[in-house]
Amino acid sequence: MPIIEVNNLVKHFGQVKAVDDISFSVEKGEIFGFLGPNGAGKTTTIRCLMDFIRPTTGEIKILGKDAQKNTVKVKEDIGYLSGNVRLYDKWTGQAHLNFLRKLNGHKEDHSTELIKRFDFDPSRKTKELSSGNRQKLGIIMAFMFYPKVLICDEPTNALDPLLQNEVYELLQEASKREVTVFMSSHNLAEVEKVCERVAVIKEGKMAATESIISLKQKKIYSVHAHFADKFDPADFQGNGLKIVRQLNNSLMLKVKGDIDQVVKKLSQYKLVDLEIDQASLEDIFLEFYE
């Protein structure tokens, strides 16, 4: 049974469709990436998952329970990290952690080890904290009770590269404990490092849901050919071929599918130089936004 199930989720804000009929599921222990640029609908989806806002239509289940009808019970098993960590400015970091302890009763608390791990000073008032230290506190609060489900909106926001790697390790450790992780990001390299599957959202619609491995295996190539003489551009159009740039006797192509078809066409011409590169994961990702 999937730990997170989203079916036909729609959310309107007036006449604007922020999320438009998206569906996906996340399995136990999986790190699932929710990828898209700012404004694509990632945060709106997360706010629906957390029942901070109600969907216009659609169904959300977390741990087999309706996320709206059983919102209090469901949230007992969720660690949540907002993309914009909001804190009580007059409280210290420790006061925030103490407050969460009271709310969560007798759950096992790992905040002390997380404080050491992230080199965080809990004695300072949060109004004095930098954006990076506020993010550290948000991470500690989300992870401190080792929840069954982690929902993270841009988890490495405002962190330096060393601390970003610490968060990646923390997510992978959680996955090994069979914690289910749903994380949004606009950073493809981040998703590639930690996620097993990724959903790509574009203008509120689901563009794709695939494993990182299958995305990398997509056959997309960049071909740069320099011809000795004139050539006919019409030979390099259609059937998965697209001319990216044409200048004098040189041609840059994007090829989707079998590269042999291009090689055969190029063999009809005398070439000065030829480069063929397989597309990076970033190039493949950008395909969804063209």
C-alpha positions as CSV (number, residue, x, y, z in Angstrom):
1,M,0.0,0.0,0.0
2,P,1.4,3.5,-0.9
3,I,2.1,5.7,2.1
4,I,1.1,8.8,0.2
5,E,-1.7,8.7,-2.4
6,V,-2.9,11.7,-4.4
7,N,-5.7,11.3,-6.8
8,N,-7.0,13.9,-9.3
9,L,-5.9,16.9,-7.1
10,V,-7.3,20.2,-8.2
11,K,-6.8,23.5,-6.4
12,H,-8.2,26.9,-7.6
13,F,-7.5,30.3,-6.2
14,G,-10.3,32.3,-7.7
15,Q,-10.0,31.8,-11.5
16,V,-6.4,30.6,-11.2
17,K,-5.8,26.8,-11.4
18,A,-2.7,26.4,-9.1
19,V,-2.9,22.6,-9.3
20,D,-4.7,21.0,-12.2
21,D,-5.7,17.3,-11.8
22,I,-2.5,15.8,-10.6
23,S,-2.1,12.2,-9.3
24,F,0.9,10.3,-7.8
25,S,1.8,7.9,-5.1
26,V,4.8,7.4,-2.8
27,E,5.9,4.0,-1.4
28,K,7.2,3.2,2.0
29,G,10.8,4.2,2.5
30,E,11.0,6.0,-0.8
31,I,12.5,9.4,-1.4
32,F,10.2,11.0,-3.9
33,G,11.2,14.2,-5.6
34,F,8.6,16.8,-6.7
35,L,10.4,18.9,-9.2
36,G,9.5,22.2,-11.0
37,P,10.4,25.9,-11.2
38,N,9.0,28.4,-8.8
39,G,5.3,28.9,-9.3
40,A,4.7,25.5,-10.8
41,G,2.4,24.3,-8.0
42,K,4.8,22.5,-5.7
43,T,4.1,24.5,-2.5
44,T,0.3,24.5,-3.1
45,T,0.4,20.7,-3.4
46,I,2.4,20.4,-0.2
47,R,0.0,22.7,1.6
48,C,-2.9,20.4,0.5
49,L,-0.9,17.3,1.7
50,M,-0.6,19.0,5.1
51,D,-4.2,20.1,5.1
52,F,-3.2,23.8,5.5
53,I,-5.5,24.4,2.6
54,R,-8.3,22.2,1.2
55,P,-8.3,21.0,-2.4
56,T,-11.1,22.2,-4.7
57,T,-11.5,18.6,-5.7
58,G,-9.5,15.4,-5.4
59,E,-8.4,12.9,-2.7
60,I,-5.3,12.7,-0.5
61,K,-4.5,9.7,1.6
62,I,-1.5,9.5,4.0
63,L,-0.7,6.3,5.8
64,G,-4.0,4.9,4.5
65,K,-6.0,7.7,6.1
66,D,-8.0,10.5,4.5
67,A,-5.7,13.5,5.0
68,Q,-8.6,15.9,5.6
69,K,-11.0,13.7,7.7
70,N,-8.1,12.4,9.9
71,T,-5.9,15.5,9.8
72,V,-4.9,15.5,13.5
73,K,-4.1,11.8,13.5
74,V,-2.2,11.9,10.3
75,K,-0.1,14.9,11.4
76,E,1.1,12.9,14.5
77,D,3.2,10.8,12.1
78,I,4.5,13.6,9.8
79,G,7.7,15.7,10.1
80,Y,7.1,18.9,8.1
81,L,9.7,21.3,6.8
82,S,8.3,24.5,5.3
83,G,10.0,26.2,2.4
84,N,9.8,29.4,4.4
85,V,10.4,28.4,8.1
86,R,8.2,30.6,10.3
87,L,9.3,30.9,13.9
88,Y,8.3,32.9,17.0
89,D,10.9,35.7,17.0
90,K,10.9,36.2,20.8
91,W,11.5,32.5,21.5
92,T,14.8,30.8,21.5
93,G,15.5,27.7,19.4
94,Q,15.3,25.6,22.5
95,A,11.9,27.1,23.4
96,H,10.6,25.9,20.0
97,L,12.0,22.4,20.6
98,N,10.5,22.3,24.1
99,F,7.1,23.3,22.7
100,L,7.2,20.5,20.2
101,R,8.1,18.0,23.0
102,K,5.0,19.0,24.9
103,L,2.8,18.6,21.8
104,N,4.3,15.2,21.0
105,G,4.1,13.7,24.5
106,H,6.5,10.8,25.1
107,K,7.9,10.3,21.6
108,E,11.6,9.5,21.4
109,D,13.5,12.8,20.9
110,H,16.6,13.1,18.8
111,S,17.0,16.9,18.9
112,T,20.2,16.9,20.9
113,E,22.1,14.8,18.4
114,L,20.7,16.9,15.5
115,I,21.8,20.1,17.3
116,K,25.4,18.8,17.4
117,R,25.2,17.5,13.8
118,F,24.2,20.9,12.4
119,D,26.3,22.9,14.9
120,F,23.2,24.9,16.0
121,D,23.1,27.2,19.0
122,P,19.6,26.7,20.5
123,S,20.1,29.4,23.2
124,R,19.7,32.3,20.7
125,K,16.4,34.0,20.0
126,T,15.2,33.2,16.5
127,K,15.0,36.9,15.5
128,E,18.8,37.0,15.8
129,L,19.3,34.0,13.5
130,S,20.5,34.1,9.9
131,S,18.3,32.5,7.2
132,G,20.7,29.5,7.2
133,N,20.3,29.0,11.0
134,R,16.6,29.4,10.8
135,Q,16.6,26.6,8.2
136,K,18.7,24.4,10.5
137,L,16.1,24.8,13.3
138,G,13.4,23.9,10.9
139,I,15.3,20.8,9.9
140,I,15.8,19.8,13.5
141,M,12.1,20.3,14.3
142,A,11.0,18.2,11.3
143,F,13.4,15.3,12.0
144,M,13.6,15.3,15.8
145,F,10.9,12.6,16.5
146,Y,11.9,10.3,13.6
147,P,8.4,10.5,12.0
148,K,7.0,7.9,9.6
149,V,6.6,10.5,6.9
150,L,8.7,13.5,6.0
151,I,7.3,16.3,3.9
152,C,9.9,18.8,2.9
153,D,9.5,21.9,0.8
154,E,12.9,23.0,-0.6
155,P,14.8,21.3,2.3
156,T,18.2,22.8,1.6
157,N,17.0,26.4,1.1
158,A,19.6,28.9,2.4
159,L,22.2,26.3,3.4
160,D,25.8,26.2,2.2
161,P,27.0,23.2,0.2
162,L,28.4,21.3,3.2
163,L,25.2,21.6,5.1
164,Q,23.2,20.6,2.0
165,N,25.2,17.4,1.9
166,E,24.4,16.8,5.6
167,V,20.7,17.1,4.7
168,Y,21.0,14.7,1.9
169,E,22.7,12.2,4.3
170,L,19.9,12.7,6.8
171,L,17.2,12.0,4.1
172,Q,19.0,8.8,3.0
173,E,19.3,7.7,6.6
174,A,15.6,8.3,7.1
175,S,14.9,6.2,4.0
176,K,16.9,3.3,5.4
177,R,14.6,3.4,8.5
178,E,11.7,3.0,6.0
179,V,10.6,6.6,6.5
180,T,8.7,7.9,3.5
181,V,10.1,11.2,2.1
182,F,8.3,13.6,-0.1
183,M,10.5,16.6,-1.1
184,S,9.9,19.4,-3.4
185,S,12.8,21.1,-5.2
186,H,13.7,23.3,-8.2
187,N,17.2,22.0,-8.1
188,L,17.7,19.0,-10.4
189,A,21.2,18.1,-9.0
190,E,19.7,17.9,-5.5
191,V,16.9,15.5,-6.7
192,E,19.4,13.4,-8.7
193,K,21.5,12.9,-5.5
194,V,18.8,11.6,-3.2
195,C,15.6,10.7,-5.0
196,E,14.6,7.3,-6.5
197,R,11.6,8.7,-8.4
198,V,10.6,12.2,-9.4
199,A,7.4,13.9,-10.5
200,V,7.8,16.8,-12.8
201,I,5.1,19.5,-12.5
202,K,4.6,22.2,-15.1
203,E,2.1,25.1,-14.7
204,G,0.1,23.0,-12.2
205,K,-0.1,19.9,-14.4
206,M,1.9,16.7,-14.0
207,A,4.4,16.5,-16.9
208,A,5.9,13.2,-15.9
209,T,6.5,10.7,-13.1
210,E,9.6,8.5,-13.6
211,S,12.5,7.0,-11.9
212,I,15.8,8.8,-12.0
213,I,17.3,5.8,-13.7
214,S,14.7,5.8,-16.5
215,L,15.1,9.5,-17.1
216,K,18.9,9.1,-17.5
217,Q,18.3,6.3,-20.0
218,K,16.2,8.5,-22.3
219,K,17.8,8.7,-25.8
220,I,18.4,12.3,-26.4
221,Y,21.5,13.5,-28.1
222,S,23.2,16.7,-29.1
223,V,25.0,16.6,-32.5
224,H,27.3,19.3,-33.7
225,A,28.4,18.8,-37.4
226,H,30.8,20.9,-39.4
227,F,30.4,20.3,-43.1
228,A,33.2,20.7,-45.8
229,D,30.6,22.0,-48.3
230,K,27.1,23.2,-48.4
231,F,24.3,20.9,-47.0
232,D,20.6,20.7,-47.2
233,P,18.9,21.6,-43.8
234,A,15.8,19.8,-44.9
235,D,17.7,16.5,-44.4
236,F,17.8,17.1,-40.7
237,Q,14.3,18.0,-39.8
238,G,11.4,15.8,-38.5
239,N,11.4,12.3,-37.1
240,G,12.8,13.4,-33.8
241,L,15.3,15.8,-35.3
242,K,15.4,19.5,-34.4
243,I,17.9,22.1,-35.7
244,V,19.0,24.1,-32.7
245,R,21.5,26.3,-34.5
246,Q,22.7,26.7,-38.1
247,L,25.6,28.9,-39.0
248,N,27.5,28.8,-42.4
249,N,28.6,25.2,-42.8
250,S,27.9,24.1,-39.2
251,L,24.8,22.6,-37.7
252,M,23.7,21.8,-34.2
253,L,20.9,19.2,-33.8
254,K,18.9,17.8,-31.0
255,V,18.0,14.1,-31.6
256,K,15.3,12.2,-29.8
257,G,15.5,8.5,-30.4
258,D,17.8,6.4,-32.5
259,I,21.1,8.2,-33.3
260,D,21.7,5.9,-36.3
261,Q,19.3,7.9,-38.5
262,V,21.4,11.0,-38.1
263,V,24.7,9.2,-38.7
264,K,23.3,7.8,-41.9
265,K,22.3,11.2,-43.2
266,L,25.6,12.8,-42.2
267,S,27.5,10.0,-44.0
268,Q,26.1,11.4,-47.2
269,Y,28.2,14.6,-46.7
270,K,31.9,15.3,-46.3
271,L,32.5,16.4,-42.7
272,V,35.3,18.5,-41.2
273,D,34.3,17.7,-37.6
274,L,31.5,15.8,-35.8
275,E,30.6,15.7,-32.1
276,I,27.8,13.6,-30.6
277,D,27.0,13.9,-26.9
278,Q,24.3,12.1,-24.9
279,A,22.0,14.6,-23.1
280,S,22.6,15.3,-19.4
281,L,19.8,14.8,-16.9
282,E,19.3,18.6,-16.9
283,D,18.8,18.6,-20.7
284,I,16.2,15.8,-20.4
285,F,14.4,17.7,-17.6
286,L,14.3,20.9,-19.8
287,E,12.5,18.8,-22.4
288,F,9.4,18.8,-20.2
289,Y,9.3,22.6,-20.3
290,E,9.6,23.3,-24.0
